[in-house]
């Protein structure tokens, strides 16, 4: 097993409901360490750039507007197979399909307001982490 880092975002629906601590407890209970963290209010341009990979998809505009609607918490999680572990703890994108005990099953309001984002591959994780954090901010 390899120690990895992955980006995690606690989305506006969760920050609005003051769920940051409960969500982070799930990551930590799963053996992931938070090695960088900050609370931001993304502009529409910043959210659009971050989710640019989805620009041709029908949900892009709604996603960008949602992510810029209220503050988010961006963080870097570290641990053994952190990318897969994070995705397991988050649960399926659609909370109706998420396993019991996952973040999305417990906290998501809908498929769009699903409380968390996580990188899906090592290359994506590196790009996403670099979007929000400098090397000096990663203190694992």
MODELLER restraints for C-alpha pairs under 7 A, 6 or more apart:
rsr = mdl.restraints
at = mdl.atoms
rsr.add(forms.Gaussian(group=physical.xy_distance, feature=features.Distance(at['CA:1:A'], at['CA:80:A']), mean=6.02, stdev=0.5))
rsr.add(forms.Gaussian(group=physical.xy_distance, feature=features.Distance(at['CA:1:A'], at['CA:81:A']), mean=6.39, stdev=0.5))
rsr.add(forms.Gaussian(group=physical.xy_distance, feature=features.Distance(at['CA:2:A'], at['CA:80:A']), mean=5.34, stdev=0.5))
rsr.add(forms.Gaussian(group=physical.xy_distance, feature=features.Distance(at['CA:2:A'], at['CA:81:A']), mean=5.72, stdev=0.5))
rsr.add(forms.Gaussian(group=physical.xy_distance, feature=features.Distance(at['CA:3:A'], at['CA:78:A']), mean=6.88, stdev=0.5))
rsr.add(forms.Gaussian(group=physical.xy_distance, feature=features.Distance(at['CA:3:A'], at['CA:79:A']), mean=5.02, stdev=0.5))
rsr.add(forms.Gaussian(group=physical.xy_distance, feature=features.Distance(at['CA:3:A'], at['CA:80:A']), mean=4.26, stdev=0.5))
rsr.add(forms.Gaussian(group=physical.xy_distance, feature=features.Distance(at['CA:3:A'], at['CA:81:A']), mean=5.90, stdev=0.5))
rsr.add(forms.Gaussian(group=physical.xy_distance, feature=features.Distance(at['CA:3:A'], at['CA:82:A']), mean=6.92, stdev=0.5))
rsr.add(forms.Gaussian(group=physical.xy_distance, feature=features.Distance(at['CA:4:A'], at['CA:78:A']), mean=5.62, stdev=0.5))
rsr.add(forms.Gaussian(group=physical.xy_distance, feature=features.Distance(at['CA:4:A'], at['CA:79:A']), mean=5.61, stdev=0.5))
rsr.add(forms.Gaussian(group=physical.xy_distance, feature=features.Distance(at['CA:4:A'], at['CA:80:A']), mean=6.08, stdev=0.5))
rsr.add(forms.Gaussian(group=physical.xy_distance, feature=features.Distance(at['CA:4:A'], at['CA:81:A']), mean=5.71, stdev=0.5))
rsr.add(forms.Gaussian(group=physical.xy_distance, feature=features.Distance(at['CA:4:A'], at['CA:82:A']), mean=5.24, stdev=0.5))
rsr.add(forms.Gaussian(group=physical.xy_distance, feature=features.Distance(at['CA:4:A'], at['CA:83:A']), mean=6.99, stdev=0.5))
rsr.add(forms.Gaussian(group=physical.xy_distance, feature=features.Distance(at['CA:5:A'], at['CA:76:A']), mean=6.41, stdev=0.5))
rsr.add(forms.Gaussian(group=physical.xy_distance, feature=features.Distance(at['CA:5:A'], at['CA:77:A']), mean=5.50, stdev=0.5))
rsr.add(forms.Gaussian(group=physical.xy_distance, feature=features.Distance(at['CA:5:A'], at['CA:78:A']), mean=4.41, stdev=0.5))
rsr.add(forms.Gaussian(group=physical.xy_distance, feature=features.Distance(at['CA:5:A'], at['CA:79:A']), mean=6.73, stdev=0.5))
rsr.add(forms.Gaussian(group=physical.xy_distance, feature=features.Distance(at['CA:5:A'], at['CA:82:A']), mean=5.91, stdev=0.5))
rsr.add(forms.Gaussian(group=physical.xy_distance, feature=features.Distance(at['CA:5:A'], at['CA:83:A']), mean=6.99, stdev=0.5))
rsr.add(forms.Gaussian(group=physical.xy_distance, feature=features.Distance(at['CA:6:A'], at['CA:76:A']), mean=5.60, stdev=0.5))
rsr.add(forms.Gaussian(group=physical.xy_distance, feature=features.Distance(at['CA:6:A'], at['CA:77:A']), mean=5.34, stdev=0.5))
rsr.add(forms.Gaussian(group=physical.xy_distance, feature=features.Distance(at['CA:6:A'], at['CA:78:A']), mean=6.59, stdev=0.5))
rsr.add(forms.Gaussian(group=physical.xy_distance, feature=features.Distance(at['CA:6:A'], at['CA:82:A']), mean=6.24, stdev=0.5))
rsr.add(forms.Gaussian(group=physical.xy_distance, feature=features.Distance(at['CA:6:A'], at['CA:83:A']), mean=5.53, stdev=0.5))
rsr.add(forms.Gaussian(group=physical.xy_distance, feature=features.Distance(at['CA:6:A'], at['CA:119:A']), mean=5.88, stdev=0.5))
rsr.add(forms.Gaussian(group=physical.xy_distance, feature=features.Distance(at['CA:6:A'], at['CA:125:A']), mean=4.99, stdev=0.5))
rsr.add(forms.Gaussian(group=physical.xy_distance, feature=features.Distance(at['CA:7:A'], at['CA:75:A']), mean=5.88, stdev=0.5))
rsr.add(forms.Gaussian(group=physical.xy_distance, feature=features.Distance(at['CA:7:A'], at['CA:76:A']), mean=4.74, stdev=0.5))
rsr.add(forms.Gaussian(group=physical.xy_distance, feature=features.Distance(at['CA:7:A'], at['CA:77:A']), mean=6.33, stdev=0.5))
rsr.add(forms.Gaussian(group=physical.xy_distance, feature=features.Distance(at['CA:7:A'], at['CA:118:A']), mean=5.70, stdev=0.5))
rsr.add(forms.Gaussian(group=physical.xy_distance, feature=features.Distance(at['CA:7:A'], at['CA:119:A']), mean=5.59, stdev=0.5))
rsr.add(forms.Gaussian(group=physical.xy_distance, feature=features.Distance(at['CA:7:A'], at['CA:125:A']), mean=5.77, stdev=0.5))
rsr.add(forms.Gaussian(group=physical.xy_distance, feature=features.Distance(at['CA:7:A'], at['CA:128:A']), mean=6.27, stdev=0.5))
rsr.add(forms.Gaussian(group=physical.xy_distance, feature=features.Distance(at['CA:7:A'], at['CA:129:A']), mean=5.56, stdev=0.5))
rsr.add(forms.Gaussian(group=physical.xy_distance, feature=features.Distance(at['CA:8:A'], at['CA:74:A']), mean=5.91, stdev=0.5))
rsr.add(forms.Gaussian(group=physical.xy_distance, feature=features.Distance(at['CA:8:A'], at['CA:75:A']), mean=5.23, stdev=0.5))
rsr.add(forms.Gaussian(group=physical.xy_distance, feature=features.Distance(at['CA:8:A'], at['CA:76:A']), mean=6.00, stdev=0.5))
rsr.add(forms.Gaussian(group=physical.xy_distance, feature=features.Distance(at['CA:8:A'], at['CA:77:A']), mean=6.80, stdev=0.5))
rsr.add(forms.Gaussian(group=physical.xy_distance, feature=features.Distance(at['CA:8:A'], at['CA:116:A']), mean=6.98, stdev=0.5))
rsr.add(forms.Gaussian(group=physical.xy_distance, feature=features.Distance(at['CA:8:A'], at['CA:117:A']), mean=5.58, stdev=0.5))
rsr.add(forms.Gaussian(group=physical.xy_distance, feature=features.Distance(at['CA:8:A'], at['CA:118:A']), mean=4.72, stdev=0.5))
rsr.add(forms.Gaussian(group=physical.xy_distance, feature=features.Distance(at['CA:8:A'], at['CA:119:A']), mean=6.98, stdev=0.5))
rsr.add(forms.Gaussian(group=physical.xy_distance, feature=features.Distance(at['CA:9:A'], at['CA:72:A']), mean=6.67, stdev=0.5))
rsr.add(forms.Gaussian(group=physical.xy_distance, feature=features.Distance(at['CA:9:A'], at['CA:73:A']), mean=5.56, stdev=0.5))
rsr.add(forms.Gaussian(group=physical.xy_distance, feature=features.Distance(at['CA:9:A'], at['CA:74:A']), mean=4.51, stdev=0.5))
rsr.add(forms.Gaussian(group=physical.xy_distance, feature=features.Distance(at['CA:9:A'], at['CA:75:A']), mean=6.27, stdev=0.5))
rsr.add(forms.Gaussian(group=physical.xy_distance, feature=features.Distance(at['CA:9:A'], at['CA:116:A']), mean=5.44, stdev=0.5))
rsr.add(forms.Gaussian(group=physical.xy_distance, feature=features.Distance(at['CA:9:A'], at['CA:117:A']), mean=4.91, stdev=0.5))
rsr.add(forms.Gaussian(group=physical.xy_distance, feature=features.Distance(at['CA:9:A'], at['CA:118:A']), mean=6.58, stdev=0.5))
rsr.add(forms.Gaussian(group=physical.xy_distance, feature=features.Distance(at['CA:10:A'], at['CA:20:A']), mean=6.90, stdev=0.5))
rsr.add(forms.Gaussian(group=physical.xy_distance, feature=features.Distance(at['CA:10:A'], at['CA:72:A']), mean=5.60, stdev=0.5))
rsr.add(forms.Gaussian(group=physical.xy_distance, feature=features.Distance(at['CA:10:A'], at['CA:73:A']), mean=4.99, stdev=0.5))
rsr.add(forms.Gaussian(group=physical.xy_distance, feature=features.Distance(at['CA:10:A'], at['CA:74:A']), mean=6.49, stdev=0.5))
rsr.add(forms.Gaussian(group=physical.xy_distance, feature=features.Distance(at['CA:10:A'], at['CA:115:A']), mean=5.85, stdev=0.5))
rsr.add(forms.Gaussian(group=physical.xy_distance, feature=features.Distance(at['CA:10:A'], at['CA:116:A']), mean=4.64, stdev=0.5))
rsr.add(forms.Gaussian(group=physical.xy_distance, feature=features.Distance(at['CA:10:A'], at['CA:117:A']), mean=6.66, stdev=0.5))
rsr.add(forms.Gaussian(group=physical.xy_distance, feature=features.Distance(at['CA:11:A'], at['CA:67:A']), mean=6.77, stdev=0.5))
rsr.add(forms.Gaussian(group=physical.xy_distance, feature=features.Distance(at['CA:11:A'], at['CA:72:A']), mean=5.07, stdev=0.5))
rsr.add(forms.Gaussian(group=physical.xy_distance, feature=features.Distance(at['CA:11:A'], at['CA:73:A']), mean=6.92, stdev=0.5))
rsr.add(forms.Gaussian(group=physical.xy_distance, feature=features.Distance(at['CA:11:A'], at['CA:115:A']), mean=4.92, stdev=0.5))
rsr.add(forms.Gaussian(group=physical.xy_distance, feature=features.Distance(at['CA:11:A'], at['CA:116:A']), mean=5.31, stdev=0.5))
rsr.add(forms.Gaussian(group=physical.xy_distance, feature=features.Distance(at['CA:12:A'], at['CA:67:A']), mean=6.39, stdev=0.5))
rsr.add(forms.Gaussian(group=physical.xy_distance, feature=features.Distance(at['CA:12:A'], at['CA:69:A']), mean=6.92, stdev=0.5))
rsr.add(forms.Gaussian(group=physical.xy_distance, feature=features.Distance(at['CA:12:A'], at['CA:70:A']), mean=5.23, stdev=0.5))
rsr.add(forms.Gaussian(group=physical.xy_distance, feature=features.Distance(at['CA:12:A'], at['CA:71:A']), mean=5.72, stdev=0.5))
rsr.add(forms.Gaussian(group=physical.xy_distance, feature=features.Distance(at['CA:12:A'], at['CA:72:A']), mean=5.39, stdev=0.5))
rsr.add(forms.Gaussian(group=physical.xy_distance, feature=features.Distance(at['CA:13:A'], at['CA:113:A']), mean=5.95, stdev=0.5))
rsr.add(forms.Gaussian(group=physical.xy_distance, feature=features.Distance(at['CA:13:A'], at['CA:115:A']), mean=5.79, stdev=0.5))
rsr.add(forms.Gaussian(group=physical.xy_distance, feature=features.Distance(at['CA:14:A'], at['CA:20:A']), mean=6.84, stdev=0.5))
rsr.add(forms.Gaussian(group=physical.xy_distance, feature=features.Distance(at['CA:14:A'], at['CA:115:A']), mean=5.05, stdev=0.5))
rsr.add(forms.Gaussian(group=physical.xy_distance, feature=features.Distance(at['CA:15:A'], at['CA:71:A']), mean=6.71, stdev=0.5))
rsr.add(forms.Gaussian(group=physical.xy_distance, feature=features.Distance(at['CA:15:A'], at['CA:72:A']), mean=6.31, stdev=0.5))
rsr.add(forms.Gaussian(group=physical.xy_distance, feature=features.Distance(at['CA:23:A'], at['CA:103:A']), mean=6.63, stdev=0.5))
rsr.add(forms.Gaussian(group=physical.xy_distance, feature=features.Distance(at['CA:27:A'], at['CA:89:A']), mean=6.83, stdev=0.5))
rsr.add(forms.Gaussian(group=physical.xy_distance, feature=features.Distance(at['CA:31:A'], at['CA:79:A']), mean=6.69, stdev=0.5))
rsr.add(forms.Gaussian(group=physical.xy_distance, feature=features.Distance(at['CA:32:A'], at['CA:77:A']), mean=5.89, stdev=0.5))
rsr.add(forms.Gaussian(group=physical.xy_distance, feature=features.Distance(at['CA:32:A'], at['CA:78:A']), mean=5.48, stdev=0.5))
rsr.add(forms.Gaussian(group=physical.xy_distance, feature=features.Distance(at['CA:32:A'], at['CA:79:A']), mean=5.02, stdev=0.5))
rsr.add(forms.Gaussian(group=physical.xy_distance, feature=features.Distance(at['CA:32:A'], at['CA:82:A']), mean=6.78, stdev=0.5))
rsr.add(forms.Gaussian(group=physical.xy_distance, feature=features.Distance(at['CA:33:A'], at['CA:77:A']), mean=5.38, stdev=0.5))
rsr.add(forms.Gaussian(group=physical.xy_distance, feature=features.Distance(at['CA:33:A'], at['CA:78:A']), mean=5.09, stdev=0.5))
rsr.add(forms.Gaussian(group=physical.xy_distance, feature=features.Distance(at['CA:33:A'], at['CA:79:A']), mean=6.40, stdev=0.5))
rsr.add(forms.Gaussian(group=physical.xy_distance, feature=features.Distance(at['CA:34:A'], at['CA:75:A']), mean=6.75, stdev=0.5))
rsr.add(forms.Gaussian(group=physical.xy_distance, feature=features.Distance(at['CA:34:A'], at['CA:76:A']), mean=5.79, stdev=0.5))
rsr.add(forms.Gaussian(group=physical.xy_distance, feature=features.Distance(at['CA:34:A'], at['CA:77:A']), mean=4.69, stdev=0.5))
rsr.add(forms.Gaussian(group=physical.xy_distance, feature=features.Distance(at['CA:34:A'], at['CA:78:A']), mean=6.45, stdev=0.5))
rsr.add(forms.Gaussian(group=physical.xy_distance, feature=features.Distance(at['CA:35:A'], at['CA:76:A']), mean=5.61, stdev=0.5))
rsr.add(forms.Gaussian(group=physical.xy_distance, feature=features.Distance(at['CA:35:A'], at['CA:77:A']), mean=6.02, stdev=0.5))
rsr.add(forms.Gaussian(group=physical.xy_distance, feature=features.Distance(at['CA:35:A'], at['CA:78:A']), mean=6.63, stdev=0.5))
rsr.add(forms.Gaussian(group=physical.xy_distance, feature=features.Distance(at['CA:35:A'], at['CA:138:A']), mean=5.68, stdev=0.5))
rsr.add(forms.Gaussian(group=physical.xy_distance, feature=features.Distance(at['CA:35:A'], at['CA:139:A']), mean=5.22, stdev=0.5))
rsr.add(forms.Gaussian(group=physical.xy_distance, feature=features.Distance(at['CA:35:A'], at['CA:140:A']), mean=4.71, stdev=0.5))
rsr.add(forms.Gaussian(group=physical.xy_distance, feature=features.Distance(at['CA:36:A'], at['CA:75:A']), mean=5.26, stdev=0.5))
rsr.add(forms.Gaussian(group=physical.xy_distance, feature=features.Distance(at['CA:36:A'], at['CA:76:A']), mean=5.10, stdev=0.5))
rsr.add(forms.Gaussian(group=physical.xy_distance, feature=features.Distance(at['CA:36:A'], at['CA:137:A']), mean=6.13, stdev=0.5))
rsr.add(forms.Gaussian(group=physical.xy_distance, feature=features.Distance(at['CA:36:A'], at['CA:138:A']), mean=5.20, stdev=0.5))
rsr.add(forms.Gaussian(group=physical.xy_distance, feature=features.Distance(at['CA:36:A'], at['CA:139:A']), mean=6.35, stdev=0.5))
rsr.add(forms.Gaussian(group=physical.xy_distance, feature=features.Distance(at['CA:37:A'], at['CA:73:A']), mean=6.94, stdev=0.5))
rsr.add(forms.Gaussian(group=physical.xy_distance, feature=features.Distance(at['CA:37:A'], at['CA:74:A']), mean=5.71, stdev=0.5))
rsr.add(forms.Gaussian(group=physical.xy_distance, feature=features.Distance(at['CA:37:A'], at['CA:75:A']), mean=4.12, stdev=0.5))
rsr.add(forms.Gaussian(group=physical.xy_distance, feature=features.Distance(at['CA:37:A'], at['CA:76:A']), mean=6.53, stdev=0.5))
rsr.add(forms.Gaussian(group=physical.xy_distance, feature=features.Distance(at['CA:38:A'], at['CA:73:A']), mean=5.65, stdev=0.5))
rsr.add(forms.Gaussian(group=physical.xy_distance, feature=features.Distance(at['CA:38:A'], at['CA:74:A']), mean=5.56, stdev=0.5))
rsr.add(forms.Gaussian(group=physical.xy_distance, feature=features.Distance(at['CA:38:A'], at['CA:75:A']), mean=6.46, stdev=0.5))
rsr.add(forms.Gaussian(group=physical.xy_distance, feature=features.Distance(at['CA:39:A'], at['CA:71:A']), mean=6.59, stdev=0.5))
rsr.add(forms.Gaussian(group=physical.xy_distance, feature=features.Distance(at['CA:39:A'], at['CA:72:A']), mean=5.70, stdev=0.5))
rsr.add(forms.Gaussian(group=physical.xy_distance, feature=features.Distance(at['CA:39:A'], at['CA:73:A']), mean=4.35, stdev=0.5))
rsr.add(forms.Gaussian(group=physical.xy_distance, feature=features.Distance(at['CA:39:A'], at['CA:74:A']), mean=6.33, stdev=0.5))
rsr.add(forms.Gaussian(group=physical.xy_distance, feature=features.Distance(at['CA:40:A'], at['CA:71:A']), mean=5.35, stdev=0.5))
rsr.add(forms.Gaussian(group=physical.xy_distance, feature=features.Distance(at['CA:40:A'], at['CA:72:A']), mean=5.47, stdev=0.5))
rsr.add(forms.Gaussian(group=physical.xy_distance, feature=features.Distance(at['CA:40:A'], at['CA:73:A']), mean=6.26, stdev=0.5))
rsr.add(forms.Gaussian(group=physical.xy_distance, feature=features.Distance(at['CA:41:A'], at['CA:68:A']), mean=6.56, stdev=0.5))
rsr.add(forms.Gaussian(group=physical.xy_distance, feature=features.Distance(at['CA:41:A'], at['CA:70:A']), mean=6.00, stdev=0.5))
rsr.add(forms.Gaussian(group=physical.xy_distance, feature=features.Distance(at['CA:41:A'], at['CA:71:A']), mean=4.18, stdev=0.5))
rsr.add(forms.Gaussian(group=physical.xy_distance, feature=features.Distance(at['CA:41:A'], at['CA:72:A']), mean=6.16, stdev=0.5))
rsr.add(forms.Gaussian(group=physical.xy_distance, feature=features.Distance(at['CA:42:A'], at['CA:67:A']), mean=6.97, stdev=0.5))
rsr.add(forms.Gaussian(group=physical.xy_distance, feature=features.Distance(at['CA:42:A'], at['CA:68:A']), mean=4.97, stdev=0.5))
rsr.add(forms.Gaussian(group=physical.xy_distance, feature=features.Distance(at['CA:42:A'], at['CA:71:A']), mean=6.94, stdev=0.5))
rsr.add(forms.Gaussian(group=physical.xy_distance, feature=features.Distance(at['CA:43:A'], at['CA:68:A']), mean=5.38, stdev=0.5))
rsr.add(forms.Gaussian(group=physical.xy_distance, feature=features.Distance(at['CA:44:A'], at['CA:64:A']), mean=6.26, stdev=0.5))
rsr.add(forms.Gaussian(group=physical.xy_distance, feature=features.Distance(at['CA:44:A'], at['CA:65:A']), mean=6.42, stdev=0.5))
rsr.add(forms.Gaussian(group=physical.xy_distance, feature=features.Distance(at['CA:44:A'], at['CA:68:A']), mean=5.32, stdev=0.5))
rsr.add(forms.Gaussian(group=physical.xy_distance, feature=features.Distance(at['CA:47:A'], at['CA:64:A']), mean=5.37, stdev=0.5))
rsr.add(forms.Gaussian(group=physical.xy_distance, feature=features.Distance(at['CA:47:A'], at['CA:67:A']), mean=6.17, stdev=0.5))
rsr.add(forms.Gaussian(group=physical.xy_distance, feature=features.Distance(at['CA:47:A'], at['CA:68:A']), mean=6.22, stdev=0.5))
rsr.add(forms.Gaussian(group=physical.xy_distance, feature=features.Distance(at['CA:48:A'], at['CA:64:A']), mean=5.46, stdev=0.5))
rsr.add(forms.Gaussian(group=physical.xy_distance, feature=features.Distance(at['CA:54:A'], at['CA:60:A']), mean=5.83, stdev=0.5))
rsr.add(forms.Gaussian(group=physical.xy_distance, feature=features.Distance(at['CA:76:A'], at['CA:129:A']), mean=6.91, stdev=0.5))
rsr.add(forms.Gaussian(group=physical.xy_distance, feature=features.Distance(at['CA:83:A'], at['CA:119:A']), mean=6.52, stdev=0.5))
rsr.add(forms.Gaussian(group=physical.xy_distance, feature=features.Distance(at['CA:83:A'], at['CA:120:A']), mean=6.55, stdev=0.5))
rsr.add(forms.Gaussian(group=physical.xy_distance, feature=features.Distance(at['CA:83:A'], at['CA:121:A']), mean=6.68, stdev=0.5))
rsr.add(forms.Gaussian(group=physical.xy_distance, feature=features.Distance(at['CA:86:A'], at['CA:118:A']), mean=6.73, stdev=0.5))
rsr.add(forms.Gaussian(group=physical.xy_distance, feature=features.Distance(at['CA:87:A'], at['CA:118:A']), mean=6.44, stdev=0.5))
rsr.add(forms.Gaussian(group=physical.xy_distance, feature=features.Distance(at['CA:89:A'], at['CA:102:A']), mean=5.24, stdev=0.5))
rsr.add(forms.Gaussian(group=physical.xy_distance, feature=features.Distance(at['CA:89:A'], at['CA:103:A']), mean=6.33, stdev=0.5))
rsr.add(forms.Gaussian(group=physical.xy_distance, feature=features.Distance(at['CA:90:A'], at['CA:102:A']), mean=5.45, stdev=0.5))
rsr.add(forms.Gaussian(group=physical.xy_distance, feature=features.Distance(at['CA:90:A'], at['CA:103:A']), mean=4.84, stdev=0.5))
rsr.add(forms.Gaussian(group=physical.xy_distance, feature=features.Distance(at['CA:90:A'], at['CA:104:A']), mean=5.77, stdev=0.5))
rsr.add(forms.Gaussian(group=physical.xy_distance, feature=features.Distance(at['CA:90:A'], at['CA:116:A']), mean=6.88, stdev=0.5))
rsr.add(forms.Gaussian(group=physical.xy_distance, feature=features.Distance(at['CA:91:A'], at['CA:98:A']), mean=4.88, stdev=0.5))
rsr.add(forms.Gaussian(group=physical.xy_distance, feature=features.Distance(at['CA:91:A'], at['CA:99:A']), mean=6.17, stdev=0.5))
rsr.add(forms.Gaussian(group=physical.xy_distance, feature=features.Distance(at['CA:91:A'], at['CA:102:A']), mean=5.14, stdev=0.5))
rsr.add(forms.Gaussian(group=physical.xy_distance, feature=features.Distance(at['CA:91:A'], at['CA:103:A']), mean=6.32, stdev=0.5))
rsr.add(forms.Gaussian(group=physical.xy_distance, feature=features.Distance(at['CA:91:A'], at['CA:104:A']), mean=5.60, stdev=0.5))
rsr.add(forms.Gaussian(group=physical.xy_distance, feature=features.Distance(at['CA:91:A'], at['CA:105:A']), mean=6.94, stdev=0.5))
rsr.add(forms.Gaussian(group=physical.xy_distance, feature=features.Distance(at['CA:92:A'], at['CA:98:A']), mean=4.49, stdev=0.5))
rsr.add(forms.Gaussian(group=physical.xy_distance, feature=features.Distance(at['CA:93:A'], at['CA:111:A']), mean=6.18, stdev=0.5))
rsr.add(forms.Gaussian(group=physical.xy_distance, feature=features.Distance(at['CA:93:A'], at['CA:114:A']), mean=6.81, stdev=0.5))
rsr.add(forms.Gaussian(group=physical.xy_distance, feature=features.Distance(at['CA:94:A'], at['CA:111:A']), mean=4.63, stdev=0.5))
rsr.add(forms.Gaussian(group=physical.xy_distance, feature=features.Distance(at['CA:95:A'], at['CA:104:A']), mean=5.15, stdev=0.5))
rsr.add(forms.Gaussian(group=physical.xy_distance, feature=features.Distance(at['CA:95:A'], at['CA:105:A']), mean=4.96, stdev=0.5))
rsr.add(forms.Gaussian(group=physical.xy_distance, feature=features.Distance(at['CA:95:A'], at['CA:108:A']), mean=6.18, stdev=0.5))
rsr.add(forms.Gaussian(group=physical.xy_distance, feature=features.Distance(at['CA:95:A'], at['CA:110:A']), mean=6.57, stdev=0.5))
rsr.add(forms.Gaussian(group=physical.xy_distance, feature=features.Distance(at['CA:95:A'], at['CA:111:A']), mean=6.25, stdev=0.5))
rsr.add(forms.Gaussian(group=physical.xy_distance, feature=features.Distance(at['CA:95:A'], at['CA:114:A']), mean=6.98, stdev=0.5))
rsr.add(forms.Gaussian(group=physical.xy_distance, feature=features.Distance(at['CA:96:A'], at['CA:105:A']), mean=6.98, stdev=0.5))
rsr.add(forms.Gaussian(group=physical.xy_distance, feature=features.Distance(at['CA:98:A'], at['CA:104:A']), mean=6.44, stdev=0.5))
rsr.add(forms.Gaussian(group=physical.xy_distance, feature=features.Distance(at['CA:98:A'], at['CA:105:A']), mean=5.29, stdev=0.5))
rsr.add(forms.Gaussian(group=physical.xy_distance, feature=features.Distance(at['CA:99:A'], at['CA:105:A']), mean=6.39, stdev=0.5))
rsr.add(forms.Gaussian(group=physical.xy_distance, feature=features.Distance(at['CA:104:A'], at['CA:114:A']), mean=5.81, stdev=0.5))
rsr.add(forms.Gaussian(group=physical.xy_distance, feature=features.Distance(at['CA:104:A'], at['CA:115:A']), mean=6.53, stdev=0.5))
rsr.add(forms.Gaussian(group=physical.xy_distance, feature=features.Distance(at['CA:107:A'], at['CA:115:A']), mean=6.58, stdev=0.5))
rsr.add(forms.Gaussian(group=physical.xy_distance, feature=features.Distance(at['CA:108:A'], at['CA:114:A']), mean=4.16, stdev=0.5))
rsr.add(forms.Gaussian(group=physical.xy_distance, feature=features.Distance(at['CA:108:A'], at['CA:115:A']), mean=5.24, stdev=0.5))
rsr.add(forms.Gaussian(group=physical.xy_distance, feature=features.Distance(at['CA:119:A'], at['CA:125:A']), mean=5.03, stdev=0.5))
